[in-house]
């Protein structure tokens, strides 16, 4: 399985990512091992979804990062 996830950062913003190992990746974010989120502690997992393939997960991640995807996220996933 591959996962798309949303993190609530310490500054209130949302980080969107994807990974095949959600527990490991969340631990990396929370322990400051991810360059993109290390300065925004604390970090909380807000939402995640599993996909059967990496391609599907990456496509949905890209959608959530688009303008219409952000509007969808703000309306349905927060």
SEVO-154592 format. One record per atom (N, C-alpha, C, O): residue number from 1; chain; atom name; x, y, z. Coordinates in steps of 0.001 Angstrom, whole numbers. Layout:
N
- NUM,A,CA,X,Y,Z .
...
% end
This chain:
78
- 1,A,N,836,-1179,0 .
- 1,A,CA,0,0,0 .
- 1,A,C,887,1251,0 .
- 1,A,O,2020,1239,483 .
- 2,A,N,340,2304,-548 .
- 2,A,CA,997,3616,-568 .
- 2,A,C,16,4618,23 .
- 2,A,O,-1192,4522,-192 .
- 3,A,N,545,5572,762 .
- 3,A,CA,-293,6489,1521 .
- 3,A,C,-75,7933,1097 .
- 3,A,O,1039,8349,778 .
- 4,A,N,-1171,8685,1103 .
- 4,A,CA,-1133,10142,977 .
- 4,A,C,-1565,10650,2341 .
- 4,A,O,-2527,10146,2922 .
- 5,A,N,-851,11654,2854 .
- 5,A,CA,-1138,12121,4206 .
- 5,A,C,-1078,13637,4292 .
- 5,A,O,-431,14308,3489 .
- 6,A,N,-1775,14147,5293 .
- 6,A,CA,-1767,15576,5605 .
- 6,A,C,-1261,15741,7024 .
- 6,A,O,-1710,15050,7938 .
- 7,A,N,-327,16656,7204 .
- 7,A,CA,201,16974,8520 .
- 7,A,C,-188,18395,8876 .
- 7,A,O,-146,19291,8033 .
- 8,A,N,-568,18598,10129 .
- 8,A,CA,-790,19953,10634 .
- 8,A,C,524,20383,11269 .
- 8,A,O,987,19771,12231 .
- 9,A,N,1117,21432,10730 .
- 9,A,CA,2401,21926,11223 .
- 9,A,C,2202,22882,12392 .
- 9,A,O,1104,23396,12605 .
- 10,A,N,3254,23110,13132 .
- 10,A,CA,3203,23988,14289 .
- 10,A,C,2772,25410,13966 .
- 10,A,O,2251,26110,14834 .
- 11,A,N,2984,25846,12722 .
- 11,A,CA,2572,27197,12329 .
- 11,A,C,1139,27237,11790 .
- 11,A,O,678,28277,11319 .
- 12,A,N,433,26094,11863 .
- 12,A,CA,-966,26043,11430 .
- 12,A,C,-1163,25646,9983 .
- 12,A,O,-2292,25385,9570 .
- 13,A,N,-108,25593,9210 .
- 13,A,CA,-228,25218,7797 .
- 13,A,C,-332,23705,7656 .
- 13,A,O,-91,22950,8597 .
- 14,A,N,-703,23288,6438 .
- 14,A,CA,-866,21870,6119 .
- 14,A,C,259,21436,5190 .
- 14,A,O,576,22125,4220 .
- 15,A,N,855,20294,5493 .
- 15,A,CA,1874,19676,4628 .
- 15,A,C,1250,18432,4022 .
- 15,A,O,626,17639,4727 .
- 16,A,N,1420,18256,2702 .
- 16,A,CA,903,17099,1985 .
- 16,A,C,2061,16255,1496 .
- 16,A,O,3016,16776,918 .
- 17,A,N,1980,14941,1728 .
- 17,A,CA,3040,14050,1284 .
- 17,A,C,2513,12672,946 .
- 17,A,O,1330,12387,1131 .
- 18,A,N,3401,11811,446 .
- 18,A,CA,3042,10422,158 .
- 18,A,C,4224,9529,509 .
- 18,A,O,5376,9960,473 .
- 19,A,N,3923,8275,850 .
- 19,A,CA,4954,7337,1281 .
- 19,A,C,4412,5910,1261 .
- 19,A,O,3206,5703,1396 .
- 20,A,N,5293,4928,1095 .
- 20,A,CA,4853,3536,1244 .
- 20,A,C,4865,3075,2706 .
- 20,A,O,4293,2031,3020 .
- 21,A,N,5507,3832,3604 .
- 21,A,CA,5614,3455,5019 .
- 21,A,C,5219,4650,5884 .
- 21,A,O,6060,5472,6246 .
- 22,A,N,3952,4735,6204 .
- 22,A,CA,3425,5906,6905 .
- 22,A,C,4010,6062,8308 .
- 22,A,O,4345,7178,8705 .
- 23,A,N,4138,4988,9057 .
- 23,A,CA,4685,5084,10423 .
- 23,A,C,6114,5622,10413 .
- 23,A,O,6459,6501,11203 .
- 24,A,N,6941,5091,9517 .
- 24,A,CA,8329,5547,9425 .
- 24,A,C,8391,7012,9017 .
- 24,A,O,9148,7788,9599 .
- 25,A,N,7603,7391,8024 .
- 25,A,CA,7644,8767,7522 .
- 25,A,C,7143,9756,8568 .
- 25,A,O,7709,10839,8716 .
- 26,A,N,6096,9398,9288 .
- 26,A,CA,5583,10273,10338 .
- 26,A,C,6631,10456,11431 .
- 26,A,O,6813,11561,11942 .
- 27,A,N,7316,9380,11786 .
- 27,A,CA,8387,9457,12772 .
- 27,A,C,9502,10390,12299 .
- 27,A,O,10032,11173,13087 .
- 28,A,N,9855,10309,11023 .
- 28,A,CA,10881,11198,10472 .
- 28,A,C,10458,12656,10599 .
- 28,A,O,11261,13506,10983 .
- 29,A,N,9196,12947,10277 .
- 29,A,CA,8698,14323,10392 .
- 29,A,C,8738,14784,11844 .
- 29,A,O,9196,15891,12130 .
- 30,A,N,8266,13953,12758 .
- 30,A,CA,8175,14346,14163 .
- 30,A,C,9533,14467,14834 .
- 30,A,O,9680,15217,15800 .
- 31,A,N,10526,13743,14339 .
- 31,A,CA,11864,13788,14929 .
- 31,A,C,12807,14758,14220 .
- 31,A,O,14013,14743,14470 .
- 32,A,N,12266,15603,13336 .
- 32,A,CA,13059,16627,12675 .
- 32,A,C,14002,16111,11608 .
- 32,A,O,14961,16797,11255 .
- 33,A,N,13756,14913,11082 .
- 33,A,CA,14621,14340,10052 .
- 33,A,C,14184,14691,8637 .
- 33,A,O,14849,14313,7672 .
- 34,A,N,13077,15408,8504 .
- 34,A,CA,12599,15846,7204 .
- 34,A,C,12896,17336,7060 .
- 34,A,O,12408,18148,7847 .
- 35,A,N,13685,17689,6069 .
- 35,A,CA,14102,19085,5864 .
- 35,A,C,12893,20012,5716 .
- 35,A,O,12906,21135,6218 .
- 36,A,N,11857,19544,5031 .
- 36,A,CA,10719,20412,4741 .
- 36,A,C,9848,20721,5954 .
- 36,A,O,9097,21695,5926 .
- 37,A,N,9924,19925,7014 .
- 37,A,CA,9060,20168,8173 .
- 37,A,C,9803,20333,9491 .
- 37,A,O,9168,20590,10514 .
- 38,A,N,11109,20197,9501 .
- 38,A,CA,11847,20194,10777 .
- 38,A,C,11731,21498,11560 .
- 38,A,O,11842,21484,12786 .
- 39,A,N,11512,22613,10888 .
- 39,A,CA,11414,23907,11565 .
- 39,A,C,9991,24257,11982 .
- 39,A,O,9743,25369,12449 .
- 40,A,N,9049,23323,11819 .
- 40,A,CA,7642,23621,12084 .
- 40,A,C,7029,22671,13106 .
- 40,A,O,5876,22262,12968 .
- 41,A,N,7792,22326,14118 .
- 41,A,CA,7300,21436,15173 .
- 41,A,C,6339,22203,16075 .
- 41,A,O,6479,23422,16180 .
- 42,A,N,5388,21575,16721 .
- 42,A,CA,5075,20157,16651 .
- 42,A,C,4289,19829,15384 .
- 42,A,O,3671,20700,14771 .
- 43,A,N,4328,18567,15014 .
- 43,A,CA,3653,18084,13811 .
- 43,A,C,2642,17026,14214 .
- 43,A,O,2932,16147,15026 .
- 44,A,N,1446,17123,13635 .
- 44,A,CA,388,16170,13972 .
- 44,A,C,-205,15607,12685 .
- 44,A,O,-520,16356,11760 .
- 45,A,N,-355,14294,12628 .
- 45,A,CA,-1019,13660,11484 .
- 45,A,C,-2486,14041,11522 .
- 45,A,O,-3176,13786,12509 .
- 46,A,N,-2963,14651,10447 .
- 46,A,CA,-4345,15107,10410 .
- 46,A,C,-5236,14153,9621 .
- 46,A,O,-6398,13956,9978 .
- 47,A,N,-4703,13558,8550 .
- 47,A,CA,-5515,12706,7685 .
- 47,A,C,-4585,11855,6841 .
- 47,A,O,-3476,12280,6519 .
- 48,A,N,-5028,10650,6477 .
- 48,A,CA,-4289,9827,5518 .
- 48,A,C,-5254,8921,4768 .
- 48,A,O,-6373,8668,5214 .
- 49,A,N,-4797,8443,3624 .
- 49,A,CA,-5587,7555,2781 .
- 49,A,C,-4637,6576,2109 .
- 49,A,O,-3551,6962,1675 .
- 50,A,N,-5042,5300,2020 .
- 50,A,CA,-4212,4263,1405 .
- 50,A,C,-4644,4028,-40 .
- 50,A,O,-5831,4048,-364 .
- 51,A,N,-3651,3804,-896 .
- 51,A,CA,-3879,3502,-2306 .
- 51,A,C,-3146,2210,-2649 .
- 51,A,O,-2100,1928,-2065 .
- 52,A,N,-3668,1423,-3578 .
- 52,A,CA,-3017,153,-3917 .
- 52,A,C,-1719,314,-4706 .
- 52,A,O,-875,-581,-4682 .
- 53,A,N,-1545,1432,-5402 .
- 53,A,CA,-328,1614,-6194 .
- 53,A,C,323,2961,-5889 .
- 53,A,O,-330,3910,-5455 .
- 54,A,N,1627,3011,-6129 .
- 54,A,CA,2379,4249,-5941 .
- 54,A,C,1868,5329,-6885 .
- 54,A,O,1751,6492,-6498 .
- 55,A,N,1566,4950,-8116 .
- 55,A,CA,1085,5912,-9109 .
- 55,A,C,-197,6590,-8642 .
- 55,A,O,-324,7809,-8750 .
- 56,A,N,-1140,5822,-8129 .
- 56,A,CA,-2396,6410,-7665 .
- 56,A,C,-2152,7366,-6500 .
- 56,A,O,-2748,8441,-6440 .
- 57,A,N,-1287,6976,-5588 .
- 57,A,CA,-976,7840,-4449 .
- 57,A,C,-326,9132,-4913 .
- 57,A,O,-702,10214,-4462 .
- 58,A,N,644,9029,-5810 .
- 58,A,CA,1342,10228,-6295 .
- 58,A,C,388,11142,-7074 .
- 58,A,O,496,12364,-6979 .
- 59,A,N,-523,10577,-7826 .
- 59,A,CA,-1488,11390,-8563 .
- 59,A,C,-2418,12137,-7611 .
- 59,A,O,-2712,13314,-7822 .
- 60,A,N,-2882,11452,-6558 .
- 60,A,CA,-3762,12119,-5605 .
- 60,A,C,-2999,13174,-4807 .
- 60,A,O,-3542,14237,-4507 .
- 61,A,N,-1746,12888,-4462 .
- 61,A,CA,-908,13883,-3787 .
- 61,A,C,-774,15132,-4664 .
- 61,A,O,-922,16253,-4178 .
- 62,A,N,-496,14938,-5942 .
- 62,A,CA,-362,16075,-6867 .
- 62,A,C,-1669,16858,-6948 .
- 62,A,O,-1655,18088,-6996 .
- 63,A,N,-2793,16152,-6965 .
- 63,A,CA,-4093,16826,-6995 .
- 63,A,C,-4277,17679,-5742 .
- 63,A,O,-4686,18836,-5833 .
- 64,A,N,-3975,17107,-4562 .
- 64,A,CA,-4159,17853,-3317 .
- 64,A,C,-3270,19092,-3245 .
- 64,A,O,-3588,20039,-2525 .
- 65,A,N,-2172,19095,-3976 .
- 65,A,CA,-1268,20247,-3994 .
- 65,A,C,-1694,21298,-5023 .
- 65,A,O,-1159,22407,-5036 .
- 66,A,N,-2648,20952,-5877 .
- 66,A,CA,-3136,21907,-6883 .
- 66,A,C,-4145,22855,-6226 .
- 66,A,O,-4579,22624,-5097 .
- 67,A,N,-4505,23898,-6927 .
- 67,A,CA,-5469,24866,-6397 .
- 67,A,C,-6813,24239,-6086 .
- 67,A,O,-7351,24448,-4999 .
- 68,A,N,-7364,23475,-7013 .
- 68,A,CA,-8661,22847,-6762 .
- 68,A,C,-8541,21758,-5699 .
- 68,A,O,-9480,21531,-4937 .
- 69,A,N,-7395,21085,-5643 .
- 69,A,CA,-7171,20073,-4616 .
- 69,A,C,-7094,20688,-3224 .
- 69,A,O,-7567,20097,-2254 .
- 70,A,N,-6501,21870,-3127 .
- 70,A,CA,-6446,22557,-1832 .
- 70,A,C,-7845,22967,-1390 .
- 70,A,O,-8170,22892,-205 .
- 71,A,N,-8668,23398,-2331 .
- 71,A,CA,-10049,23752,-1996 .
- 71,A,C,-10807,22510,-1520 .
- 71,A,O,-11563,22581,-552 .
- 72,A,N,-10609,21378,-2191 .
- 72,A,CA,-11227,20115,-1774 .
- 72,A,C,-10754,19731,-381 .
- 72,A,O,-11560,19357,471 .
- 73,A,N,-9449,19822,-148 .
- 73,A,CA,-8852,19500,1154 .
- 73,A,C,-9461,20367,2246 .
- 73,A,O,-9849,19863,3300 .
- 74,A,N,-9545,21659,2000 .
- 74,A,CA,-10057,22573,3016 .
- 74,A,C,-11524,22330,3326 .
- 74,A,O,-11966,22563,4451 .
- 75,A,N,-12278,21868,2352 .
- 75,A,CA,-13700,21632,2562 .
- 75,A,C,-13989,20259,3170 .
- 75,A,O,-14901,20123,3986 .
- 76,A,N,-13218,19242,2776 .
- 76,A,CA,-13576,17882,3149 .
- 76,A,C,-12600,17159,4072 .
- 76,A,O,-12992,16191,4723 .
- 77,A,N,-11363,17588,4150 .
- 77,A,CA,-10366,16803,4871 .
- 77,A,C,-9827,17448,6131 .
- 77,A,O,-9053,16811,6846 .
- 78,A,N,-10192,18657,6433 .
- 78,A,CA,-9655,19346,7616 .
- 78,A,C,-10479,19084,8839 .
- 78,A,O,-10163,19589,9916 .
% end
